[in-house]
Amino acid sequence: MKSYRKELTFNIEKRREFINITSFVQQCIDSSGIKEGFVLVNAMHITASVFINDDESGLHHDFEKWLEGLAPEKPYNQYKHNTYEDNADAHLKRTIMGREVVVALTSGRLDFGPWEQIFYGEFDGKRSKRVLVKIIGE
């Protein structure tokens, strides 16, 4: 069995953003030489998420609206966490959207269902952020 590890770095310009990272993950798979196994993709920041869903802009808008309804960014003073930071909502949004995904790897490709793609969700951006890709298999 072999393993491969790579950190992807994204420079997020906005506070919140969804980025399709499927092609970056596939590039890692190609570099690893692993054909059969599993791929773990996880956010390395407590205010970011990795999740699987459809790459459709209306859906991404719906995620943003839904998350903002559940954990609104403002007013900042509604959260006890916001004593020296203003990102309590980002922590809550990350908890809802999840930390990581695991995808089967078959014949060197992500073994997805129809329309599935891997996304990085940023909820407290405006700086460089990392995503870990760990591949295990043969």
Steps between C-alpha positions, in 0.01 A plus 500: 500500500620853416407838638525852364457834676468849355383833634308726264506873574226742402515877530142598574414859409154509662372411845287217359549300185443152354775366273477183291825319583426173317763559231765580764421174680516305173843654429615366838368156409685513167823602677464226761489213251242332723220336299286324764430626849359801680548875491452712810457873443471722807508866589793589723324804649219503757298756299508311168330193360541229239182342365356320198210632298390627158691780326199721434503873577137511615574228754805688624285810545249288693779367726613856573147618578421193713825521698459874558149432631630239744810691614488865389831684488358815660444641749838382626402553863238223484781246554705455818794379286529842338702672771814563293392333174190538282477145366270304731257455211780345291564236767130411506472488120799268482339266752187480286683445167757253634875469523593235246399252233624151417458379142575158353772492238442258210729466197673823599180707501267635768212252521211748505127477450335724241574871543721455806791742538728592792476854637700710738271728701658807655312690772772732637729576207712790381819302554683185395338171604605133469329175405656158565476225238599152631484202266540141615495194277683309230 
